[in-house]
Amino acid sequence: MNMFVEVCGSRGKVTHVRLASRPASGNAWYAIDTGAKKTDRALIDWLEAYAIKRTIPVPTDLLDFSDLTPFHRDLLGEIGQIPFGTTISYRDLAEKMGNKQAARAVGTGCKKNPYPLLIPCHRVIRSDGTIGEFLGGTQLKKELLAHEGVSPL
């Protein structure tokens, strides 16, 4: 994968994750600073497992959801249940949440996901099977899905 992951936080809680193209120099593909070594270690373990396609539970108890609306918290909870190597459409996810008319709200919620990769919004695609948008860019979304063995249209 050609990406760089920056995990930021304070007092041992993750406040946001940034995805970017991998820097040209250096081997590091992530930087983590949450202000707590135990939290940082748990996130390093998760990222390294993801890199070798080993799934371990995302440490969601380390994510700070306090600034999110109830809908956004519920949405991210649902997205967090999407298994490695699978996808779901925005519409099907909205229906799973109880409102099949809320596909656009699901898309907006994915766009505002403060924890991309950890909460895998890249696994949410369009109903026609095409990739859709991604805050890290469509190329990165394609790479993440390919890493997971998924080939959308």
Backbone as JSON Lines, residues from 0, in Angstrom:
{"i":0,"aa":"M","n":[0.84,-1.17,0.0],"ca":[0.0,0.0,0.0],"c":[0.88,1.24,0.0]}
{"i":1,"aa":"N","n":[0.47,2.17,-0.76],"ca":[1.24,3.4,-0.88],"c":[0.56,4.51,-0.09]}
{"i":2,"aa":"M","n":[0.51,4.34,1.24],"ca":[-0.15,5.35,2.05],"c":[0.63,5.59,3.33]}
{"i":3,"aa":"F","n":[0.31,6.73,3.92],"ca":[0.87,7.1,5.22],"c":[-0.3,7.37,6.15]}
{"i":4,"aa":"V","n":[-0.27,6.79,7.33],"ca":[-1.35,6.94,8.3],"c":[-0.82,7.73,9.49]}
{"i":5,"aa":"E","n":[-1.51,8.81,9.81],"ca":[-1.15,9.6,10.99],"c":[-2.31,9.53,11.97]}
{"i":6,"aa":"V","n":[-2.03,8.99,13.16],"ca":[-3.04,8.87,14.2],"c":[-2.72,9.9,15.28]}
{"i":7,"aa":"C","n":[-3.67,10.77,15.56],"ca":[-3.46,11.84,16.53],"c":[-4.47,11.71,17.67]}
{"i":8,"aa":"G","n":[-4.08,12.19,18.82],"ca":[-4.99,12.15,19.95],"c":[-4.42,12.87,21.15]}
{"i":9,"aa":"S","n":[-5.1,12.71,22.26],"ca":[-4.62,13.27,23.51],"c":[-5.18,12.45,24.66]}
{"i":10,"aa":"R","n":[-4.45,12.42,25.73],"ca":[-4.84,11.68,26.94],"c":[-5.25,10.24,26.64]}
{"i":11,"aa":"G","n":[-4.55,9.61,25.7],"ca":[-4.8,8.21,25.42],"c":[-6.0,7.9,24.56]}
{"i":12,"aa":"K","n":[-6.64,8.93,23.99],"ca":[-7.78,8.73,23.1],"c":[-7.43,9.25,21.71]}
{"i":13,"aa":"V","n":[-7.85,8.53,20.69],"ca":[-7.64,8.95,19.31],"c":[-8.7,9.99,18.97]}
{"i":14,"aa":"T","n":[-8.25,11.14,18.47],"ca":[-9.18,12.19,18.08],"c":[-9.4,12.23,16.57]}
{"i":15,"aa":"H","n":[-8.41,11.82,15.79],"ca":[-8.58,11.75,14.34],"c":[-7.43,10.98,13.7]}
{"i":16,"aa":"V","n":[-7.72,10.53,12.49],"ca":[-6.74,9.81,11.68],"c":[-6.67,10.52,10.34]}
{"i":17,"aa":"R","n":[-5.45,10.74,9.86],"ca":[-5.25,11.32,8.53],"c":[-4.58,10.29,7.63]}
{"i":18,"aa":"L","n":[-5.05,10.21,6.39],"ca":[-4.43,9.35,5.39],"c":[-3.82,10.22,4.32]}
{"i":19,"aa":"A","n":[-2.65,9.85,3.87],"ca":[-1.97,10.62,2.82],"c":[-1.12,9.66,1.99]}
{"i":20,"aa":"S","n":[-0.6,10.15,0.89],"ca":[0.34,9.37,0.11],"c":[1.59,9.16,0.94]}
{"i":21,"aa":"R","n":[2.21,8.03,0.74],"ca":[3.41,7.68,1.5],"c":[4.55,8.63,1.14]}
{"i":22,"aa":"P","n":[5.25,9.13,2.14],"ca":[6.39,10.01,1.85],"c":[7.44,9.28,0.99]}
{"i":23,"aa":"A","n":[8.1,10.02,0.15],"ca":[9.09,9.43,-0.75],"c":[10.27,8.84,0.01]}
{"i":24,"aa":"S","n":[10.65,9.45,1.11],"ca":[11.8,8.95,1.86],"c":[11.33,8.25,3.13]}
{"i":25,"aa":"G","n":[12.14,7.31,3.57],"ca":[11.84,6.62,4.82],"c":[10.94,5.41,4.61]}
{"i":26,"aa":"N","n":[11.01,4.5,5.56],"ca":[10.22,3.27,5.48],"c":[8.94,3.34,6.29]}
{"i":27,"aa":"A","n":[8.84,4.3,7.17],"ca":[7.66,4.37,8.04],"c":[6.41,4.65,7.22]}
{"i":28,"aa":"W","n":[5.35,3.96,7.55],"ca":[4.07,4.2,6.87],"c":[3.02,4.67,7.86]}
{"i":29,"aa":"Y","n":[3.4,4.86,9.11],"ca":[2.47,5.42,10.09],"c":[3.21,6.23,11.13]}
{"i":30,"aa":"A","n":[2.47,7.14,11.75],"ca":[2.96,7.93,12.88],"c":[1.8,7.99,13.87]}
{"i":31,"aa":"I","n":[2.11,7.7,15.12],"ca":[1.07,7.65,16.14],"c":[1.52,8.44,17.35]}
{"i":32,"aa":"D","n":[0.63,9.33,17.81],"ca":[0.89,10.06,19.05],"c":[-0.44,10.4,19.71]}
{"i":33,"aa":"T","n":[-0.79,9.59,20.7],"ca":[-2.03,9.84,21.43],"c":[-1.76,10.32,22.85]}
{"i":34,"aa":"G","n":[-0.49,10.4,23.21],"ca":[-0.15,10.83,24.55],"c":[-0.13,9.7,25.56]}
{"i":35,"aa":"A","n":[-0.3,8.46,25.11],"ca":[-0.28,7.31,26.02],"c":[0.36,6.11,25.31]}
{"i":36,"aa":"K","n":[1.43,5.61,25.89],"ca":[2.16,4.5,25.25],"c":[1.31,3.26,25.04]}
{"i":37,"aa":"K","n":[0.44,2.94,25.98],"ca":[-0.41,1.75,25.86],"c":[-1.35,1.89,24.66]}
{"i":38,"aa":"T","n":[-1.94,3.06,24.5],"ca":[-2.82,3.32,23.36],"c":[-2.03,3.25,22.06]}
{"i":39,"aa":"D","n":[-0.88,3.9,22.04],"ca":[-0.04,3.88,20.83],"c":[0.32,2.44,20.46]}
{"i":40,"aa":"R","n":[0.68,1.61,21.44],"ca":[1.06,0.21,21.18],"c":[-0.11,-0.57,20.59]}
{"i":41,"aa":"A","n":[-1.31,-0.37,21.12],"ca":[-2.49,-1.07,20.61],"c":[-2.76,-0.69,19.15]}
{"i":42,"aa":"L","n":[-2.58,0.58,18.83],"ca":[-2.8,1.04,17.45],"c":[-1.72,0.53,16.52]}
{"i":43,"aa":"I","n":[-0.48,0.5,16.98],"ca":[0.61,-0.06,16.17],"c":[0.32,-1.53,15.88]}
{"i":44,"aa":"D","n":[-0.09,-2.26,16.89],"ca":[-0.41,-3.68,16.7],"c":[-1.51,-3.84,15.65]}
{"i":45,"aa":"W","n":[-2.55,-2.99,15.73],"ca":[-3.65,-3.1,14.77],"c":[-3.18,-2.78,13.36]}
{"i":46,"aa":"L","n":[-2.43,-1.69,13.2],"ca":[-1.94,-1.3,11.86],"c":[-1.03,-2.36,11.27]}
{"i":47,"aa":"E","n":[-0.15,-2.92,12.08],"ca":[0.75,-3.95,11.56],"c":[-0.01,-5.22,11.19]}
{"i":48,"aa":"A","n":[-1.03,-5.56,11.95],"ca":[-1.87,-6.72,11.59],"c":[-2.61,-6.45,10.28]}
{"i":49,"aa":"Y","n":[-3.15,-5.25,10.13],"ca":[-3.86,-4.9,8.89],"c":[-2.91,-5.01,7.69]}
{"i":50,"aa":"A","n":[-1.69,-4.56,7.86],"ca":[-0.72,-4.58,6.75],"c":[-0.44,-5.99,6.26]}
{"i":51,"aa":"I","n":[-0.51,-6.98,7.15],"ca":[-0.26,-8.36,6.73],"c":[-1.56,-9.15,6.57]}
{"i":52,"aa":"K","n":[-2.68,-8.42,6.48],"ca":[-4.0,-8.99,6.22],"c":[-4.48,-9.91,7.34]}
{"i":53,"aa":"R","n":[-4.03,-9.62,8.54],"ca":[-4.51,-10.35,9.7],"c":[-5.52,-9.46,10.41]}
{"i":54,"aa":"T","n":[-6.67,-9.97,10.68],"ca":[-7.69,-9.13,11.3],"c":[-7.69,-9.31,12.81]}
{"i":55,"aa":"I","n":[-7.61,-8.2,13.49],"ca":[-7.81,-8.16,14.93],"c":[-8.81,-7.04,15.18]}
{"i":56,"aa":"P","n":[-9.56,-7.13,16.26],"ca":[-10.57,-6.08,16.51],"c":[-9.95,-4.69,16.61]}
{"i":57,"aa":"V","n":[-10.62,-3.74,16.01],"ca":[-10.2,-2.34,16.14],"c":[-10.43,-1.93,17.59]}
{"i":58,"aa":"P","n":[-9.46,-1.3,18.22],"ca":[-9.64,-0.88,19.61],"c":[-10.54,0.36,19.71]}
{"i":59,"aa":"T","n":[-11.84,0.16,19.45],"ca":[-12.76,1.3,19.4],"c":[-12.89,2.01,20.74]}
{"i":60,"aa":"D","n":[-12.57,1.34,21.82],"ca":[-12.62,2.01,23.12],"c":[-11.57,3.11,23.23]}
{"i":61,"aa":"L","n":[-10.63,3.12,22.3],"ca":[-9.58,4.15,22.29],"c":[-9.95,5.34,21.41]}
{"i":62,"aa":"L","n":[-11.09,5.26,20.72],"ca":[-11.52,6.34,19.83],"c":[-12.44,7.3,20.59]}
{"i":63,"aa":"D","n":[-12.26,8.58,20.35],"ca":[-13.06,9.6,21.02],"c":[-14.27,9.94,20.15]}
{"i":64,"aa":"F","n":[-15.44,9.47,20.55],"ca":[-16.68,9.71,19.81],"c":[-17.48,10.87,20.4]}
{"i":65,"aa":"S","n":[-16.94,11.57,21.36],"ca":[-17.71,12.56,22.11],"c":[-18.23,13.73,21.27]}
{"i":66,"aa":"D","n":[-17.56,14.09,20.2],"ca":[-18.0,15.22,19.38],"c":[-18.93,14.82,18.24]}
{"i":67,"aa":"L","n":[-19.29,13.56,18.15],"ca":[-20.11,13.08,17.05],"c":[-21.59,13.07,17.42]}
{"i":68,"aa":"T","n":[-22.43,13.22,16.41],"ca":[-23.88,13.13,16.64],"c":[-24.25,11.67,16.89]}
{"i":69,"aa":"P","n":[-25.4,11.42,17.49],"ca":[-25.83,10.03,17.69],"c":[-25.9,9.25,16.37]}
{"i":70,"aa":"F","n":[-26.4,9.88,15.29],"ca":[-26.45,9.2,13.99],"c":[-25.05,8.82,13.53]}
{"i":71,"aa":"H","n":[-24.11,9.74,13.65],"ca":[-22.74,9.48,13.19],"c":[-22.1,8.37,14.03]}
{"i":72,"aa":"R","n":[-22.32,8.38,15.34],"ca":[-21.79,7.3,16.2],"c":[-22.38,5.96,15.78]}
{"i":73,"aa":"D","n":[-23.71,5.92,15.55],"ca":[-24.36,4.68,15.13],"c":[-23.83,4.21,13.78]}
{"i":74,"aa":"L","n":[-23.67,5.16,12.85],"ca":[-23.16,4.83,11.52],"c":[-21.76,4.24,11.62]}
{"i":75,"aa":"L","n":[-20.88,4.9,12.36],"ca":[-19.51,4.39,12.48],"c":[-19.48,3.03,13.16]}
{"i":76,"aa":"G","n":[-20.4,2.82,14.09],"ca":[-20.51,1.5,14.72],"c":[-20.88,0.42,13.71]}
{"i":77,"aa":"E","n":[-21.82,0.74,12.83],"ca":[-22.21,-0.2,11.76],"c":[-21.06,-0.44,10.79]}
{"i":78,"aa":"I","n":[-20.39,0.63,10.4],"ca":[-19.27,0.48,9.46],"c":[-18.16,-0.37,10.09]}
{"i":79,"aa":"G","n":[-17.96,-0.2,11.38],"ca":[-16.95,-0.99,12.07],"c":[-17.22,-2.49,12.07]}
{"i":80,"aa":"Q","n":[-18.46,-2.87,11.76],"ca":[-18.83,-4.29,11.72],"c":[-18.62,-4.92,10.34]}
{"i":81,"aa":"I","n":[-18.28,-4.11,9.34],"ca":[-18.08,-4.64,7.99],"c":[-16.78,-5.44,7.99]}
{"i":82,"aa":"P","n":[-16.84,-6.74,7.71],"ca":[-15.63,-7.56,7.79],"c":[-14.58,-7.21,6.73]}
{"i":83,"aa":"F","n":[-13.34,-7.45,7.07],"ca":[-12.21,-7.33,6.15],"c":[-12.54,-8.1,4.88]}
{"i":84,"aa":"G","n":[-12.31,-7.48,3.73],"ca":[-12.51,-8.16,2.46],"c":[-13.94,-8.17,1.94]}
{"i":85,"aa":"T","n":[-14.83,-7.41,2.58],"ca":[-16.21,-7.33,2.1],"c":[-16.61,-5.86,1.95]}
{"i":86,"aa":"T","n":[-17.67,-5.66,1.2],"ca":[-18.19,-4.31,1.0],"c":[-19.7,-4.31,1.22]}
{"i":87,"aa":"I","n":[-20.24,-3.12,1.36],"ca":[-21.68,-2.92,1.45],"c":[-21.98,-1.6,0.75]}
{"i":88,"aa":"S","n":[-23.15,-1.5,0.16],"ca":[-23.49,-0.24,-0.53],"c":[-24.0,0.77,0.49]}
{"i":89,"aa":"Y","n":[-23.92,2.03,0.1],"ca":[-24.45,3.11,0.94],"c":[-25.93,2.84,1.24]}
{"i":90,"aa":"R","n":[-26.68,2.44,0.22],"ca":[-28.12,2.18,0.37],"c":[-28.37,1.01,1.31]}
{"i":91,"aa":"D","n":[-27.63,-0.09,1.13],"ca":[-27.82,-1.26,2.0],"c":[-27.44,-0.94,3.44]}
{"i":92,"aa":"L","n":[-26.43,-0.13,3.62],"ca":[-26.05,0.26,4.98],"c":[-27.13,1.13,5.6]}
{"i":93,"aa":"A","n":[-27.69,2.05,4.82],"ca":[-28.79,2.88,5.32],"c":[-29.98,2.01,5.71]}
{"i":94,"aa":"E","n":[-30.31,1.03,4.87],"ca":[-31.41,0.12,5.17],"c":[-31.12,-0.69,6.43]}
{"i":95,"aa":"K","n":[-29.89,-1.14,6.58],"ca":[-29.5,-1.89,7.78],"c":[-29.67,-1.05,9.04]}
{"i":96,"aa":"M","n":[-29.5,0.28,8.88],"ca":[-29.67,1.19,10.01],"c":[-31.13,1.59,10.21]}
{"i":97,"aa":"G","n":[-32.01,1.09,9.35],"ca":[-33.43,1.34,9.55],"c":[-34.05,2.4,8.67]}
{"i":98,"aa":"N","n":[-33.31,2.95,7.71],"ca":[-33.87,3.98,6.83],"c":[-33.23,3.89,5.46]}
{"i":99,"aa":"K","n":[-33.84,3.12,4.57],"ca":[-33.23,2.92,3.25],"c":[-33.17,4.19,2.42]}
{"i":100,"aa":"Q","n":[-33.89,5.24,2.84],"ca":[-33.85,6.53,2.14],"c":[-32.64,7.38,2.57]}
{"i":101,"aa":"A","n":[-31.86,6.9,3.51],"ca":[-30.77,7.71,4.08],"c":[-29.41,7.42,3.45]}
{"i":102,"aa":"A","n":[-29.39,6.93,2.22],"ca":[-28.11,6.6,1.57],"c":[-27.19,7.82,1.48]}
{"i":103,"aa":"R","n":[-27.75,8.99,1.17],"ca":[-26.92,10.2,1.1],"c":[-26.36,10.57,2.47]}
{"i":104,"aa":"A","n":[-27.15,10.41,3.5],"ca":[-26.67,10.69,4.86],"c":[-25.56,9.73,5.23]}
{"i":105,"aa":"V","n":[-25.67,8.48,4.8],"ca":[-24.6,7.51,5.04],"c":[-23.34,7.96,4.31]}
{"i":106,"aa":"G","n":[-23.48,8.38,3.07],"ca":[-22.32,8.86,2.31],"c":[-21.67,10.06,2.97]}
{"i":107,"aa":"T","n":[-22.48,10.99,3.43],"ca":[-21.94,12.17,4.13],"c":[-21.25,11.76,5.42]}
{"i":108,"aa":"G","n":[-21.84,10.82,6.14],"ca":[-21.22,10.33,7.37],"c":[-19.89,9.66,7.11]}
{"i":109,"aa":"C","n":[-19.81,8.91,6.0],"ca":[-18.53,8.29,5.63],"c":[-17.49,9.37,5.32]}
{"i":110,"aa":"K","n":[-17.93,10.39,4.61],"ca":[-17.03,11.49,4.24],"c":[-16.48,12.19,5.48]}
{"i":111,"aa":"K","n":[-17.27,12.23,6.55],"ca":[-16.86,12.92,7.77],"c":[-16.27,11.97,8.82]}
{"i":112,"aa":"N","n":[-15.95,10.75,8.43],"ca":[-15.38,9.76,9.35],"c":[-14.03,10.27,9.87]}
{"i":113,"aa":"P","n":[-13.91,10.52,11.17],"ca":[-12.64,11.01,11.69],"c":[-11.59,9.9,11.84]}
{"i":114,"aa":"Y","n":[-11.99,8.65,11.61],"ca":[-11.09,7.52,11.82],"c":[-10.99,6.6,10.6]}
{"i":115,"aa":"P","n":[-10.69,7.16,9.41],"ca":[-10.6,6.29,8.24],"c":[-9.55,5.2,8.47]}
{"i":116,"aa":"L","n":[-9.76,4.09,7.88],"ca":[-8.99,2.86,8.01],"c":[-9.39,2.13,9.29]}
{"i":117,"aa":"L","n":[-9.32,2.79,10.45],"ca":[-9.74,2.14,11.69],"c":[-11.24,1.83,11.65]}
{"i":118,"aa":"I","n":[-12.03,2.79,11.22],"ca":[-13.45,2.58,10.94],"c":[-13.52,2.55,9.41]}
{"i":119,"aa":"P","n":[-13.65,1.36,8.81],"ca":[-13.37,1.15,7.39],"c":[-14.43,1.66,6.41]}
{"i":120,"aa":"C","n":[-14.58,2.97,6.32],"ca":[-15.55,3.54,5.38],"c":[-15.17,3.24,3.93]}
{"i":121,"aa":"H","n":[-13.92,2.83,3.69],"ca":[-13.53,2.46,2.33],"c":[-14.27,1.21,1.85]}
{"i":122,"aa":"R","n":[-14.89,0.48,2.77],"ca":[-15.65,-0.73,2.41],"c":[-17.08,-0.42,2.0]}
{"i":123,"aa":"V","n":[-17.46,0.86,2.03],"ca":[-18.8,1.26,1.61],"c":[-18.71,1.77,0.19]}
{"i":124,"aa":"I","n":[-19.49,1.16,-0.71],"ca":[-19.42,1.48,-2.13],"c":[-20.82,1.83,-2.65]}
{"i":125,"aa":"R","n":[-20.87,2.23,-3.9],"ca":[-22.16,2.57,-4.53],"c":[-22.98,1.32,-4.81]}
{"i":126,"aa":"S","n":[-24.27,1.51,-4.93],"ca":[-25.19,0.39,-5.19],"c":[-24.92,-0.3,-6.52]}
{"i":127,"aa":"D","n":[-24.37,0.43,-7.48],"ca":[-24.09,-0.18,-8.78],"c":[-22.76,-0.93,-8.79]}
{"i":128,"aa":"G","n":[-22.1,-1.01,-7.63],"ca":[-20.85,-1.76,-7.51],"c":[-19.6,-0.95,-7.79]}
{"i":129,"aa":"T","n":[-19.77,0.32,-8.21],"ca":[-18.59,1.16,-8.43],"c":[-18.08,1.68,-7.09]}
{"i":130,"aa":"I","n":[-16.89,2.17,-7.11],"ca":[-16.16,2.47,-5.88],"c":[-16.71,3.61,-5.04]}
{"i":131,"aa":"G","n":[-17.17,4.65,-5.66],"ca":[-17.65,5.81,-4.9],"c":[-16.51,6.68,-4.42]}
{"i":132,"aa":"E","n":[-16.83,7.62,-3.6],"ca":[-15.84,8.6,-3.11],"c":[-15.12,8.08,-1.87]}
{"i":133,"aa":"F","n":[-14.03,8.78,-1.52],"ca":[-13.28,8.45,-0.31],"c":[-12.46,9.66,0.06]}
{"i":134,"aa":"L","n":[-12.43,9.98,1.35],"ca":[-11.72,11.18,1.75],"c":[-10.21,11.09,1.49]}
{"i":135,"aa":"G","n":[-9.68,9.89,1.38],"ca":[-8.26,9.73,1.03],"c":[-8.03,9.69,-0.47]}
{"i":136,"aa":"G","n":[-9.1,9.84,-1.24],"ca":[-9.01,9.78,-2.7],"c":[-9.42,8.41,-3.22]}
{"i":137,"aa":"T","n":[-9.94,8.4,-4.42],"ca":[-10.43,7.13,-4.97],"c":[-9.3,6.14,-5.23]}
{"i":138,"aa":"Q","n":[-8.12,6.62,-5.58],"ca":[-7.0,5.69,-5.81],"c":[-6.64,4.95,-4.53]}
{"i":139,"aa":"L","n":[-6.59,5.66,-3.41],"ca":[-6.29,5.01,-2.14],"c":[-7.4,4.03,-1.77]}
{"i":140,"aa":"K","n":[-8.65,4.39,-2.03],"ca":[-9.76,3.48,-1.75],"c":[-9.6,2.2,-2.56]}
{"i":141,"aa":"K","n":[-9.24,2.33,-3.82],"ca":[-9.0,1.16,-4.66],"c":[-7.87,0.3,-4.09]}
{"i":142,"aa":"E","n":[-6.79,0.95,-3.64],"ca":[-5.66,0.22,-3.08],"c":[-6.04,-0.51,-1.8]}
{"i":143,"aa":"L","n":[-6.81,0.14,-0.94],"ca":[-7.24,-0.5,0.3],"c":[-8.12,-1.71,0.01]}
{"i":144,"aa":"L","n":[-9.08,-1.54,-0.9],"ca":[-9.95,-2.65,-1.25],"c":[-9.16,-3.79,-1.91]}
{"i":145,"aa":"A","n":[-8.21,-3.44,-2.78],"ca":[-7.37,-4.46,-3.41],"c":[-6.55,-5.21,-2.36]}
{"i":146,"aa":"H","n":[-6.03,-4.48,-1.39],"ca":[-5.28,-5.1,-0.29],"c":[-6.14,-6.12,0.44]}
{"i":147,"aa":"E","n":[-7.45,-5.85,0.5],"ca":[-8.38,-6.74,1.18],"c":[-8.97,-7.81,0.25]}
{"i":148,"aa":"G","n":[-8.52,-7.8,-1.02],"ca":[-8.99,-8.8,-1.96],"c":[-10.31,-8.49,-2.62]}
{"i":149,"aa":"V","n":[-10.71,-7.22,-2.61],"ca":[-11.98,-6.79,-3.2],"c":[-11.69,-6.06,-4.5]}
{"i":150,"aa":"S","n":[-12.45,-6.37,-5.55],"ca":[-12.3,-5.7,-6.84],"c":[-13.63,-5.12,-7.26]}
{"i":151,"aa":"P","n":[-13.95,-3.89,-6.82],"ca":[-15.2,-3.28,-7.26],"c":[-15.15,-2.95,-8.74]}
{"i":152,"aa":"L","n":[-16.32,-2.66,-9.3],"ca":[-16.4,-2.31,-10.74],"c":[-15.61,-1.06,-11.05]}
